[in-house]
Amino acid sequence: MKALQFNVNVPQFVAAKTLRTFFGNKVFYKGRVKTISLVDIPEPTLPPKDWVKIKTIYCGFCGSDMNLILLHDSPSASPFTSFPCVTGHEVVGEIVETGTGVENFKAGDMVTLNPGLGCEARGINPVCPSCQAGKASCENFAEGNLSPGMFSGINKDINGGFAPLMVAHKSQLFKIPDGMPPETAVMTEPVSVALQAVLDNMPEENEKILVIGAGVIGNLVIQSVRALVPGCSISVIEPSSFAADLAKKRGADEMIPFKEAFKQTTRITGAKVYKPMIGMEIAMGGFDRIFDTVAAKSTLNLSMRLLAGMGTLSIVGIGGDVKLDLTPLWLKLQTIKGVYGYGYSELNGKKQHVFEIALDLMQQGKIRAENLVTHKFAIEDYEQMIEVNLNKGQHKALKTVVSFV
């Protein structure tokens, strides 16, 4: 079967990074040192009893997939991945075969999956403290009966969703509510990322929130805040007019031009802005909570300067090495939170997996994620899909998916 496979080694890494200077990003998906290829792989066999085989319907192309292909990820994560691997982790599909230890799912069930490969999927018992607490930050991503890999899509033993068939552990599965279109269900994973970020940095009514970046995750952070805490004021910094307009439709109160960030923060929050001898201004007061979905040096330094004293900054984007001036952190007693994956959270007195919360909110129409799916591609057209994602503004693209229907 045809599948989209990622692979890289050290010489290839160096060559691709060097050639990019002369030929641009196309070296990563075209030519002799490309990191992604369409390959023929065998149909997966069902692992031991606790696994199922899934026929893929849609698999979303994530920003982390792009970072992987373009070699933007920090090498620090390399011990927790294994190559070559078939990518894709935003999956909706139909179960076609179940192992003997799978009781609550059957052939014909429509499912989405939490791609995380924690202790249970790795056959590790007792589970680590993170898995025991229902969190995504498993301590055993490189241990157990699977090769290293934090989630399906970066593990060489089990292919991800950019293939017509894949396998998943029963602990990864969530049934799709009756009547939910697959175009909605394929968004469960990115909705869960955004929801987890908000649940871990939950606003209070009447607080003033800033979201930096209104791409897929930024838009879903906006929708999550609006669904859970309707009385918040939500401001957004987003250069794309297409993404900005959609953010307004989904709950943002106003857009802030990047160059007017300090001026508009003063107007919205009442903060006072001070100018140092050299360097960027700093606001005293500011936004109560900030969600940075870009996580670049420029946005992180700006976020810390716009964040109020004792405020919390959630870093939702996956950035590489950055240089930060930590003065606002200690001067304003700020908290900076990392965001990775999704787990169990308490909402309205009930402990649930965030995937369950996401599916429920989408089913109720409180989060409208299906409108973010702007493009569908056949697996054979992966180069075009990558080019669209590299030029989202030109193509008015947000979420692109590979379709197997």
N, C-alpha and C positions, 0 to 999 in steps of 0.2 A: 504494500500500500504506500501511497505517496505521503510524505511527511516533511515538515519544515524543521530542519536540524541545525543547531548551533554547535560550533566547535572552534577552539582556538588553542594555540600553544604559544610559548614565549617568543620564538622567532617570528611567528605570524603576527603576534601582538605588536612587536616592535616595527615590523614592516608596514602593517596597516596604519599604525599611528604616524609613521613617517610619510607614507604615500598620501595620506589625507591632506597634508600641507599643499600638495601639488594638484591633486585630483578631486578633492572634496570627499563628502561622505559616501559617494557611490562605491569607493573601494571596499566598503564593508559588506556590500551585497552584490557586487559585480566584480569579476576579475579573479586573478589567481590567489589573492590573499583574503578573499571574502570570508566572513565569519558565519554566514547563514546560507543554506543551500536546500533545494528540494531534492530529497533522496527517496529511494525505495527501502522500506524496512519491513520485516515480517509482521504479520498480524500478532498482537500481543497474546500470550497465553495467560490464563487465569492463575495468579499466585495462590498460595495456600488459602484455606477455607474462608477467611474473613474479607475477601476482596470481591469486587464485581467488575464486569466488563461493560463499557459504555460506548454507545454509538453517538459520536459527536454530531450535534445539530449546528451550533454556533460556538465559536471561540473568539473572544475579544482580543484585540491587539492593545496591549498595555504600554504605558510610558516606560515601565521597567523592561519590557521586551526591547524597546528601542534603545534604552541605555545599554542593555546587554549586547545588542548587535553592534552598536557604535563604540563599544568598549569604554563607556563612561563610568562604569561602576568601579568603586574602589577595590584594589586587589585584596583588601582586608577581608572581603567576603568570599574569596576564592576557596578557602578550606571547606566551605559549606555549600559547594556546588560540585558537580561532576559532569565531564564532557566525554564524548558528544552526547547532546541531549536534544530531544524534540521539545520545542518550546510551546508556550500557551497555557495559561492557568485560569482564564475567565470562561468557564465552560458551562454550557447547558446541553444535556443529551438524554438519551433513552437507555436504560439498563437492558442489556440483551442476554446477560448470563450472570448468575450469582454463585458464590461459593457456599459450601454446606453450613458454614457458621454465620451466614447472613440471614437474619430473621425478619427484619422490619422492612425489607425491600425485596422486590421481585422483578422479573423480566417484564418490560412494558412500562415501568415507572419512569416518569420524567423527573430528572434531578439536576440540581446544580451542585457544585462541590467546593468545599473549603480546601484549597490546594495544599495547605500545610501538612508536612510529613513529620509529625511529632512522635512522641514515645510510643503511642499505641500502634500507629501504622508501622513503626520500626520493630515491633515485638519486644519492647523494653518494659520490664516490670521488676520493681516498682517504677512508676513514672517520675520524672524530675519535678522539682518544686513548681516550675512554671506551668507544666502540663497539669499538675495537681490543682493549681489555682485557676485553670481554664484560660490561660493566657497563651499568646502565640509564640513567645520567645523561648522555645524549647532549648534545653541545654545539650540535646543529643542529636543535632542535625547531621553530625558526621559519624554517628554510632549506630549500633543495631544491625538488623538484617538487610538494610538498604545501603547503597552507596551514599556519600555525602550529597545533600540537597535539601534546602529549606522547604521546598514545595514542589509539587508536580509541575514540570516544565523546566526545571534546572537539575534534574536527576537522571543519570544515564540508564538506570535500571527500569524506570517506567516512563513511558512517553507522555508528553503533555497534550493539550487539546488541538494543536495544529496538525492533526492526523484524524482520519475518519473513525478510528477505534482507539480506546485507551482503557486502562484499568485504574480503579480507585479503591482505597480501603473503606470499609463500612463507616468508620469514624468521620470520613470526609463528606458524607452524603447528606443532602437536604432535599426533600420532596418539593416539587413545584406545586403551588396551590392550583386546584382545578380551574381551568379557564384562563390562567395566566399565559400570555403569548411568549414564545421563546425569545422574541426580541426584547421583552422586559426581563425575563429570567436571566439572560446572559449578563445583565448588569448587576446581578446580586453581589458579585465579588467587589467591584469598585464602590457600590453603594455601602457595603460593609466596611471598607477602608475609611470612607468619609464618616460613617456613623461612629466607628470606634474612636476616631479622632475627637469627635464632638462629645461622646460619652465620657472620654477620659479628660476632657477640658470643658465640662458642662457649663454653659452660660446660665446666668440668672436673669429673670425678667428685668427688662429696662436697661440691661447692660449694653455697652457699645462694642460691637465686634468688627474686626477687620479681617477680610479674606484676601490673601495675595495670590493671584492667579485664578482665573475663572474657566479653566479647561474642564475636563470631565470631573476630576476629583474636587476642584474648587467649586464647581456648580453643585455637586452633590453635598459638599459641606454646607453651602448656602441653604439647600433644600432641607438638610438634616436639622440645622439650627432652627429654621422656620417651622418645621414640623414639630420639634420638641419644645421649643421655647418661643412661641409666636411673638412675644412682646419685645424681643431684642431689636436693636438697630444694627443693620448689617451694611457695612461699606466694603467696597471691592476695588482693588487695583488690578486692572487687566487691559493691556494695550490693544488687543484684538476687538474691533467693533462688533464682529459677529458673536464672539463669546460673551462680550459685555452685554449685548442686547438680550441674549438668552438668559444671562444671569439675572437681569432685571425682571424678566418674565417669570423666573423661578424663585423670586423672593428678595433679591437685593434691593436695598433702599436707594443707594446711589453709588456712582462710580467716581473714583478719585484718580485724576491723572498723576502718573508717577512723579512728574516734576513739581506738582503742587501738593505733595504728600504732607508736608509740614503745615502749610497754610490751611489746607482743608481739615487736618487733624485739630488744629486750633479752633476752627469754626464748629466742628462737629462735637468735640469733647470738652472744649474749654481749656485745653492744655496751653501752657506757656512754652514758647520755643526760645532756646538759647543758642547763641553762636560761639563756638570755641575759637581760639586763636587761629587754628587751622583745622580743616576737616569738616565733616558733616555736622549739621545742627543736631540738637538733642531736645526732646520735648519732656517737660516735667508735667505729669498727668498724661493723658492719652487714652488709647483703647484698652478696655478691660481684658480682652482676650484677642489674640491674633492667631490665625491659621495660615502658615506659609506653605503653599503647595508647590512652590518653585524651588526653594532651598538653595538658592545661589548666594554667592558672597554678597552681592548688592542687596538682595531682598532680605537676607538675614540681618545684615547690619542695619538696614532701614527698620525692620520689624522691632528690633531691640530699642531703637530710638523713639519709635512711636508707641511703644507699649507702656502702659501706666505703671506706677509703683505697685509692687506686689501682684502685677499681672502675670498671665501665663501665655507663653508662646508655644504652640504646637508645630513641630517641624514635620509636615506631612509629605513633602517632596523628598526624593532620593537624590541628594547632592553628593559630590565628591569632596576632595579636600578644599576647605575654605579658610580664609584668614578673617578672624573676627576681633573687633575691639570690644573687650568684655566690660568696659567701663559701665555701660547701662545696666549690666547684669548685677553688679554689686552695688552700684549707686542707687538703683531703684528696687533692690531686693526682688528681682524677677525670678520666675521659674521657667525653665525651658524643658519641654517634653519631647521625647522621641515618639514616633508613631510607626508601628509595624504590625501589619496583619489585623487580626480580629480574634476575639475569644468570647468568654462569657462576661456579661455585664448585667447590672441590676437596673431596671427601668420600671418606675411606678410600683416598686416593691416586689417585683418578680425578676428572678435571675434567669436569663435566657442567653443562648448563643446569638451573637450579633447577626449572623445569617438569618436566624428566625425573625429578629426584629426588622431586618431589611425587607424580607419577603412580605411580612405583615404590612409594613408601611407602603410598599409598592402596591400590594393588593388593595389597600384602602384608597389609593390615589394620593396619599399625602406626600409621596416622593414620586415624581414623574421622570423616570430614568430612560424610558424607551425612546423619548424624543432626542436623546443624546446620540443614538445610533444613526449616524449620517451616511455611512458607506458600508457596502458588503462586497466581499471579494471571494473568488474561488482560490483554492490553495495555490494553483498554478500561477496566479497573478500576484504573488507575494511581493515582487519587485515594485509593481505599481502601488501596492498598499503602503510599502515603506516610503515611497516618494510622496504619496499623499500626506502621510504623517509628518514628513519633513517640511511640508509646505501647507500646513493646515489652514492658514488664513486665506491662501489663494484658492483652496478647494472647499472652503467653508466646512471643514471636517472637525468633528469632535471624536466620537468613538467609531472606530472601524472594526469590522468583524470578518473573520473567515467563515464562510457558509458552506455546509456540506449537504444542503437540501436544494 
